[in-house]
Amino acid sequence: MAGLGAWRPTLTALRAATSLWPGFALLRDGQQFIAPLALAESIGIGAGIAALLAMRVATPRAGDNQDADRPSSKPGARRADADNSARGAAITIGVLAVVASVVLLPGLSWGAVGRLRAVEYPADWLTARRLIETSQQNGSVLLLPWAQYRAYSWNNGQPVFDPWPRLLARTMIWNDALRVGSTTIAAESRSARRLGPVIDSGRPRTAALRAAGVRFVVVDAGPLLGRPRSRLPEMAGLPGAQVLLASPDLIVFTLSG
């Protein structure tokens, strides 16, 4: 299953299956199956090497005595040869297991030739996290725009899954609905399903969000960038909200009440 999206025939079949029933989209993200596969392989390879190292040739005593009468028979030598063969096989398998990733995926072994590297969050993101987490006001955090994926300039415009649900310890409300083509599978979060129509309506959202227990709203700066601070709540559809932080990357509103 982990390789369904990596081979053209299976990718075509996967697309056809998803068009037939959107639930098959769970197989689209094959990387989620890599972890159990890696666990099974590591345990299996380790167990195989341990079995080879523990392998011994058990020769019955009677047979040993009979062989001992024959000058050309050397049971001890045969057992030593078998032990050496087992150790040699174990070492070979161990070495192959180590170099397999380099041989099969040489690009990834070197970080895709420098293209894969860690990206640090901007300083204003960390400031926003600190302000929200240390606040004495109870309540959840809502993320806007109402979408799962983002493309940030500080991440070279690469589309990524919204990082905020993993960046904060507070309860997050965000759009976790799955969209496949023209079909949308409803969000798993009950709060997201309830507030989705409110957010999509285009009407002021402040009262409805307060009633739902939302205390903070994190918004990508986007079109609000450079606007007067006093106009930001109204432009974001949050009249009456206070601006906790406004930066080139994001704006954090707090809803008192």
GIHUTA-V809368 format. One record per run of one state. SS is the DSSP state (~ for helix, > for strand, _ for the rest). FROM is the first residue (numbers start at 1). LEN is the number of residues. If there is no record, write none. Layout:
{{SS FROM LEN} {SS FROM LEN}}
//
This chain:
{{_ 1 7} {~ 8 13} {_ 21 1} {~ 22 6} {_ 28 2} {~ 30 24} {_ 54 7} {~ 61 8} {_ 69 6} {~ 75 30} {_ 105 1} {~ 106 4} {_ 110 1} {~ 111 4} {_ 115 8} {~ 123 12} {_ 135 5} {> 140 5} {_ 145 4} {> 149 3} {_ 152 1} {~ 153 3} {_ 156 3} {> 159 3} {_ 162 2} {~ 164 4} {_ 168 4} {> 172 2} {_ 174 4} {> 178 3} {_ 181 2} {> 183 3} {_ 186 4} {~ 190 11} {_ 201 5} {~ 206 6} {_ 212 2} {> 214 7} {_ 221 1} {~ 222 3} {_ 225 4} {~ 229 7} {_ 236 6} {> 242 5} {_ 247 3} {> 250 5} {_ 255 3}}
//
